[in-house]
Amino acid sequence: MGGKSGGKKRSGGVPRVRSHTDAELQYYREQDHDVLPPHLRVRLQDLFLQIEKEFEGLYTDNLALQEKVDNLTERVERESVAGERVICTEEVDGSSTKGGMKSKSGGPSSQKIKAANKLRVQTSKIVSSFKNDSVSCRMVREYVGHRDGVWDVAVSRGGTPVIATASADQTACVWGIDGGKSLLQYTGHSGSVNSVKFHPTKDLILTSSGDHTAHIWQAVITPDQLRAHSSEDEVDGSDREDEDDGGRCDGAGGPSTLRTPLRELTGHTSVVIAADWLPGGDQAITAAWDRTANLYDAHTGELLSQLIGHDQELTHCCSHPTQRLVVTASKDTTFRLWDFRETIHSVSVFQGHTESVTSVSFARDDKVVSGSDDRSVKVWDVKNMRSPLATIRLDSPVNRLAVSPTNVIAIPHDNRHVRLYDLAGTRLARLPRSNRQCHRRMVCSVAWGEDSLGARCNLFTAGFDRVVYGWSVHSDKEGKD
């Protein structure tokens, strides 16, 4: 996330680096040397503007072509794999009876059967990865209003159907799920807001920031606010509203603004990249670029413990929903499991990725899912850190993933895609990218909602294109029921 190159680094008071051209121009101004005549300088600027416009047009065309290539490639792969499965089945059925008598002697027919059986197993496994007809994905709502990339999205854990977003525009916002409008804006941070989490039971939100702090602030949303901003309109693929209009998260048009936190968690010396509540919400964990994770008393803001051990900047942290377990991810290609269930806490190191581990998330049955810049997602058993239970190979670096209550992994990518897998590594679906219902830049984070909230969206995706989308993701079995 924040540690990647190419626009992913968060703003936190980083000074602007002067280019060689700026330095040379300043030198000439100081020396009172005007090398180029004014009319040539104007002409040169016009040419540069034309080049920039042509490049933007080519870039847009390239994105559209890449999308077509992805769709065609996926279609060809499905057809070819299906053809292989048919051929494999015919070979096995045709040779099993003929080779029954010859197999005892170990002749060519026996070898052919073994090869066909092996091919059938491999092909069936590949075909299963393309079975996405059992899951339906439909984009229902968009949440537009942030003025910079949205780094994180979270869904309320209580009965109020709201989501919260954290943005590089130094604000965090609370939105009504069904209405799609901003209800509350938090402006207490002085740096990019990198993560956001709802308290398990109270109307509190925990945010982390590039200003080296994490804040706990009040987020009370009344039913009257939800009704006032409710809307039954769904996104139909038509042209998107202007990003500076409806749903603006800047205090205009209805949302209230909050500037003061209840508590400020200090102690880090660099960007705080992520934060989460421990079970019960009495304590909070933070992860920072100073290579440490801090454990705080959420009531007083007191620093209880500092977790040291990672060799490079931390990228993420996550708490177990019911047990006092915490995982921290780092650029050092590892993630660590910290156990606070005993007075003297223990730590386990998980190694298996070859590049920065960008996110970690707990799943049911004591499993942890990790995503990495090495274009893979791995499923681990917390009791066995030697090797992963499953490895998912992908075509793009992975950002902040999430695991649903039914153990479906939503994986956001740098290449603007979001894919769904189960814990066994079987591909379930890819969120559709049609009729402009898609992210235009990298997808930074995803979050699953609770069906008990009664909202039509149960998956939310946040992107660096400043937009958050709400999706309805259900299996066909659920639809039939």
C-alpha positions in Angstrom: 0.0 0.0 0.0 1.7 3.1 1.3 5.2 1.8 0.7 4.9 1.0 -2.9 6.3 3.0 -5.7 4.4 4.7 -8.4 2.0 7.0 -6.5 1.3 4.6 -3.7 3.4 6.5 -1.1 1.4 8.4 1.3 1.8 12.1 1.9 3.3 12.9 5.3 5.2 16.2 5.0 7.6 14.9 2.4 9.5 17.8 0.9 9.2 18.4 -2.8 12.4 17.4 -4.7 13.5 20.1 -7.1 14.3 18.8 -10.6 17.4 19.6 -12.6 15.3 21.8 -14.9 14.0 23.8 -11.9 17.6 24.3 -10.6 18.9 25.4 -14.0 16.0 27.9 -14.5 16.7 29.3 -11.0 20.3 29.6 -11.8 19.6 31.5 -15.0 17.2 33.8 -13.3 19.8 34.6 -10.6 22.3 35.4 -13.3 19.8 37.5 -15.3 20.4 35.3 -18.3 17.3 34.8 -20.5 18.5 32.2 -22.9 15.3 31.7 -24.9 13.4 34.5 -26.6 9.9 34.9 -25.1 8.1 33.8 -28.3 10.2 30.6 -28.5 9.5 29.9 -24.9 5.8 30.2 -25.4 6.0 28.0 -28.5 7.9 25.4 -26.6 5.3 25.3 -23.8 2.5 24.8 -26.3 4.4 21.9 -27.9 4.8 20.3 -24.5 1.1 20.7 -23.7 0.3 19.0 -27.0 2.6 16.1 -26.3 1.0 15.7 -22.8 -2.5 15.6 -24.3 -1.5 13.0 -26.9 0.1 10.9 -24.3 -3.0 11.0 -22.1 -5.1 9.9 -25.1 -2.7 7.0 -25.8 -2.8 6.0 -22.1 -6.6 5.9 -22.1 -6.7 3.9 -25.3 -4.1 1.5 -23.8 -6.3 0.9 -20.7 -9.3 0.1 -22.9 -7.3 -2.3 -25.1 -5.8 -4.0 -22.0 -9.3 -4.6 -20.7 -10.4 -6.2 -24.0 -7.2 -8.4 -24.0 -8.0 -9.5 -20.4 -11.5 -10.5 -21.3 -10.5 -12.3 -24.5 -7.7 -14.1 -22.7 -10.0 -15.3 -20.0 -12.5 -16.5 -22.6 -9.8 -18.4 -24.5 -8.5 -20.0 -21.4 -12.0 -21.2 -20.4 -12.6 -22.7 -23.9 -9.2 -24.4 -24.1 -9.5 -25.9 -20.6 -13.0 -27.1 -21.3 -11.7 -28.7 -24.5 -8.9 -30.4 -22.7 -11.3 -31.9 -20.2 -13.4 -33.4 -22.9 -10.4 -34.9 -24.7 -9.1 -36.2 -21.4 -12.4 -37.9 -20.6 -12.6 -39.5 -24.0 -9.1 -40.9 -23.6 -9.8 -42.4 -20.2 -13.1 -43.9 -21.2 -11.7 -45.3 -24.5 -8.6 -46.9 -23.0 -9.8 -48.2 -19.7 -11.6 -51.3 -21.1 -9.1 -52.0 -23.8 -6.1 -51.7 -21.5 -7.7 -53.8 -18.7 -6.1 -57.0 -19.9 -2.8 -55.4 -20.9 -2.2 -53.3 -17.8 -0.9 -56.3 -15.9 2.0 -56.6 -18.3 2.9 -52.9 -17.9 2.5 -52.2 -21.7 2.0 -48.9 -23.4 -1.8 -48.9 -22.6 -1.0 -49.0 -18.9 1.2 -46.0 -19.2 -1.4 -44.2 -21.3 -4.0 -44.7 -18.7 -1.7 -43.4 -16.0 -0.9 -40.3 -18.1 -4.6 -39.8 -18.9 -5.6 -40.1 -15.3 -2.9 -37.6 -14.2 -4.0 -35.2 -16.9 -7.6 -35.6 -15.9 -6.8 -34.7 -12.3 -4.8 -31.7 -13.3 -7.4 -30.5 -15.8 -10.3 -30.9 -13.4 -8.3 -28.8 -10.9 -7.8 -26.1 -13.5 -11.4 -26.2 -14.7 -12.6 -25.8 -11.1 -10.7 -22.5 -10.9 -12.9 -21.1 -13.7 -16.2 -22.1 -12.2 -17.6 -18.7 -11.4 -21.2 -19.3 -12.5 -22.1 -20.2 -8.9 -21.3 -16.7 -7.7 -23.2 -13.6 -8.9 -21.6 -10.2 -8.6 -23.5 -6.9 -9.2 -22.4 -3.4 -8.6 -25.2 -1.6 -6.7 -23.9 1.7 -5.3 -21.0 4.2 -5.6 -19.7 6.6 -2.9 -18.1 9.6 -4.5 -16.7 12.7 -2.7 -13.1 12.2 -1.6 -10.6 14.5 -3.2 -7.7 12.0 -3.3 -7.2 8.3 -3.3 -9.2 6.1 -0.8 -6.7 3.9 1.1 -9.1 1.9 3.2 -12.8 1.0 3.7 -14.6 -0.6 6.7 -18.1 -1.7 7.5 -19.8 -1.1 10.8 -20.1 -4.1 13.1 -23.3 -3.0 14.8 -26.8 -2.6 13.6 -26.3 0.8 11.8 -25.8 0.3 8.0 -22.8 2.6 7.4 -19.3 2.3 6.1 -16.2 4.4 6.8 -13.4 5.4 4.4 -9.9 6.7 4.9 -8.3 8.9 2.2 -5.1 10.5 1.2 -7.0 13.9 1.3 -6.4 13.8 5.1 -10.0 13.0 5.9 -12.1 10.1 7.0 -15.8 9.8 6.1 -18.8 7.9 7.3 -21.4 7.0 4.6 -24.9 5.6 4.6 -24.7 2.2 2.8 -28.1 2.5 1.0 -28.1 6.2 0.6 -24.6 6.5 -0.8 -24.2 10.0 0.9 -21.5 11.3 3.3 -23.0 11.6 6.8 -19.9 12.6 8.8 -16.4 13.9 8.0 -13.4 13.7 10.3 -10.7 16.2 9.7 -8.6 15.8 12.8 -5.5 14.4 11.1 -2.8 16.5 9.5 -1.6 13.7 7.2 -3.0 11.1 4.9 -5.5 8.9 6.7 -4.3 5.3 6.0 -6.7 3.0 7.7 -10.1 3.1 9.4 -11.8 0.6 11.8 -15.2 0.6 13.6 -15.3 -0.2 17.3 -16.8 -3.7 17.9 -19.7 -2.4 20.1 -19.5 1.4 20.5 -20.0 4.4 18.2 -16.2 4.9 17.9 -13.8 4.8 15.0 -10.0 4.2 15.0 -7.9 5.9 12.2 -4.2 5.9 11.5 -2.4 8.6 9.7 0.8 9.8 8.1 1.0 12.4 10.9 2.6 9.6 13.1 -0.5 9.2 15.2 -3.7 7.2 15.5 -7.0 8.8 16.6 -10.1 7.5 18.3 -13.1 9.6 17.6 -16.9 9.6 18.1 -19.1 8.6 15.1 -22.7 8.7 16.2 -25.1 8.3 13.2 -28.8 8.7 14.0 -31.7 7.0 12.2 -32.9 10.5 11.2 -29.6 11.1 9.4 -29.9 7.8 7.5 -33.4 8.6 6.4 -32.6 12.1 5.3 -29.8 10.8 3.1 -31.5 7.5 2.0 -31.9 6.7 -1.7 -33.4 3.8 -3.5 -31.6 4.6 -6.8 -29.0 2.0 -7.9 -26.1 2.5 -10.2 -27.1 1.7 -13.7 -23.9 2.1 -15.6 -24.7 5.6 -16.8 -22.2 8.4 -16.7 -20.9 9.0 -13.2 -21.7 12.3 -11.5 -19.0 14.8 -11.3 -16.7 13.9 -8.5 -17.0 17.3 -6.9 -20.8 17.2 -6.6 -23.2 14.7 -5.0 -21.9 12.9 -1.9 -19.1 15.4 -1.4 -17.1 14.6 1.7 -16.0 18.2 2.4 -18.7 19.4 4.7 -20.9 20.9 2.0 -24.3 19.6 1.1 -25.2 18.1 4.5 -22.4 16.1 6.2 -21.4 17.2 9.6 -17.7 17.8 10.4 -15.7 16.6 13.4 -12.3 18.0 14.1 -11.3 16.8 17.6 -10.6 13.2 18.6 -11.5 11.7 21.9 -8.0 10.2 22.2 -4.8 10.6 20.3 -2.4 7.6 20.3 1.2 8.8 20.1 4.6 7.1 20.3 5.5 6.3 16.7 8.2 8.2 14.9 7.0 7.6 11.4 3.9 7.0 9.3 1.2 4.9 11.1 0.0 2.7 8.3 -2.7 0.7 10.0 -4.6 0.2 13.2 -7.2 -2.2 14.7 -9.1 -2.9 17.8 -8.4 -5.9 20.0 -11.5 -8.1 20.9 -13.8 -6.1 23.2 -12.4 -2.8 22.1 -10.5 -2.0 25.3 -7.1 -2.0 23.5 -5.8 -1.0 20.1 -2.9 -2.0 18.0 -1.0 0.2 15.5 1.6 -0.6 12.8 4.1 2.0 11.5 6.9 2.6 9.2 9.3 2.9 12.2 9.3 -0.9 12.1 7.3 -1.3 15.4 3.8 -2.1 16.4 2.3 -0.4 19.5 -0.4 -1.7 21.9 -2.5 1.0 23.6 -5.1 1.3 26.3 -8.1 2.6 24.2 -9.6 4.3 27.3 -6.6 6.3 28.4 -4.4 6.3 25.3 -1.5 4.9 27.3 1.2 3.0 25.5 1.2 -0.5 27.0 3.7 -2.4 24.9 5.9 -1.9 21.8 6.3 -4.9 19.5 9.8 -5.0 18.0 11.2 -7.6 15.6 10.5 -6.7 12.0 13.5 -5.7 9.9 11.7 -3.2 7.7 8.6 -1.0 7.6 5.3 -2.5 8.7 2.6 -2.4 6.1 -0.5 -3.8 7.9 -1.9 -5.2 11.2 -5.0 -7.1 12.0 -6.6 -8.4 15.2 -8.5 -11.7 15.7 -12.2 -11.1 16.2 -12.6 -13.2 19.3 -9.1 -14.0 20.7 -6.2 -11.8 21.8 -4.1 -12.5 18.7 -2.6 -9.9 16.4 -0.8 -10.3 13.1 1.6 -7.7 11.7 2.9 -7.6 8.1 6.1 -6.0 6.8 8.2 -5.2 3.8 10.7 -7.7 5.2 8.6 -10.4 3.4 7.3 -11.9 6.7 4.3 -11.5 8.9 4.3 -12.2 12.7 1.6 -13.6 15.0 1.6 -12.0 18.4 -0.2 -13.9 21.2 -1.5 -11.8 24.1 -3.6 -14.5 25.7 -0.9 -15.1 28.3 0.9 -12.6 30.6 4.1 -13.0 28.7 3.2 -12.7 25.0 4.8 -15.0 22.4 5.5 -14.4 18.7 5.6 -16.6 15.7 7.2 -15.7 12.4 5.6 -16.8 9.1 7.9 -16.9 6.1 6.8 -17.8 2.6 6.6 -14.7 0.5 9.4 -13.3 -1.6 8.3 -9.6 -1.5 6.6 -7.2 0.8 3.6 -8.7 2.7 0.9 -6.0 2.1 -1.9 -7.4 4.2 -3.0 -10.1 6.6 -6.4 -11.1 7.8 -7.9 -13.7 10.1 -10.3 -16.3 8.8 -12.4 -18.8 10.8 -10.9 -22.1 12.1 -7.6 -20.4 13.2 -6.5 -19.5 9.7 -4.6 -16.5 8.5 -4.6 -15.2 4.9 -1.7 -13.1 3.7 -1.3 -11.1 0.5 1.9 -9.9 -1.1 3.6 -7.8 -3.8 4.9 -11.1 -5.1 1.5 -11.6 -6.7 0.4 -14.4 -4.4 -2.1 -15.0 -1.6 -1.4 -17.7 1.0 -3.6 -19.4 3.5 -2.0 -20.5 6.8 -2.8 -22.5 9.9 -1.8 -20.5 12.9 -0.7 -23.7 14.6 1.7 -24.6 11.7 3.8 -21.8 10.4 6.2 -24.0 8.3 4.2 -24.1 5.1 0.9 -22.6 3.8 -2.3 -24.7 3.4 -3.0 -23.1 0.0 -1.2 -20.7 -2.4 -3.1 -18.6 -4.9 -1.0 -17.4 -7.9 -2.1 -14.1 -9.4 -1.1 -11.7 -12.1 -0.8 -8.5 -10.1 0.4 -7.3 -6.6 -2.2 -7.7 -3.8 -3.4 -4.9 -1.6 -5.6 -5.0 1.5 -7.7 -8.2 1.2 -10.6 -9.3 3.3 -12.2 -12.6 4.3 -16.0 -12.9 4.5 -17.9 -14.7 7.3 -18.4 -17.5 4.8 -14.6 -17.7 4.1 -14.6 -16.0 0.7 -11.4 -14.1 0.1 -11.8 -10.8 -1.8 -8.5 -9.8 -3.3 -7.9 -6.2 -4.6 -5.1 -5.7 -7.2 -2.9 -3.0 -8.6 -4.4 -3.7 -12.1 -7.9 -2.5 -11.0 -9.3 -6.0 -10.6 -10.9 -7.7 -7.6 -11.0 -11.5 -7.5 -12.8 -13.9 -5.2 -11.4 -17.2 -4.0 -12.2 -19.7 -1.3 -9.7 -20.8 1.4 -8.8 -23.9 -0.7 -7.5 -21.6 -3.4 -10.4 -22.2 -5.9 -11.3 -19.2 -8.0 -15.0 -18.2 -7.5 -15.4 -15.0 -9.5 -14.0 -11.7 -10.7 -15.9 -8.5 -10.1 -17.3 -7.3 -13.5 -15.7 -4.5 -15.3 -18.3 -3.3 -17.8 -20.5 -0.2 -18.4 -18.0 1.9 -16.5 -18.9 0.1 -13.3 -15.3 -0.4 -12.3 -12.3 1.2 -10.7 -10.1 3.2 -13.0 -7.0 3.0 -10.9 -5.6 0.4 -8.4 -8.0 -1.1 -5.9 -6.5 -0.3 -2.5 -8.8 -2.1 -0.1 -11.9 -4.3 0.3 -14.3 -5.0 3.1 -17.2 -7.5 3.6 -20.4 -6.4 5.2 -22.8 -8.4 7.4 -26.0 -9.7 5.8 -27.7 -8.9 9.1 -27.4 -5.2 8.4 -30.2 -5.6 5.8 -28.3 -3.5 3.2 -28.2 -4.6 -0.5 -24.4 -4.3 -0.6 -22.2 -6.9 1.2 -18.8 -6.1 -0.4 -17.1 -2.7 -0.7 -14.1 -1.8 -2.7 -12.0 1.4 -2.4 -9.7 2.7 -5.1 -7.1 5.3 -5.7 -9.5 6.7 -8.3 -11.2 8.4 -5.2 -14.3 6.1 -5.5 -15.8 3.4 -3.3 -18.2 0.8 -4.8 -20.8 -1.3 -3.1 -21.4 -4.7 -4.5 -24.0 -7.4 -4.1 -22.1 -10.8 -4.1 -24.1 -13.9 -3.6 -24.0 -17.6 -4.6 -26.7 -18.9 -6.9 -27.8 -21.2 -4.1 -28.5 -18.2 -1.9 -30.5 -16.6 -4.7 -32.6 -19.7 -5.2 -33.3 -20.1 -1.5 
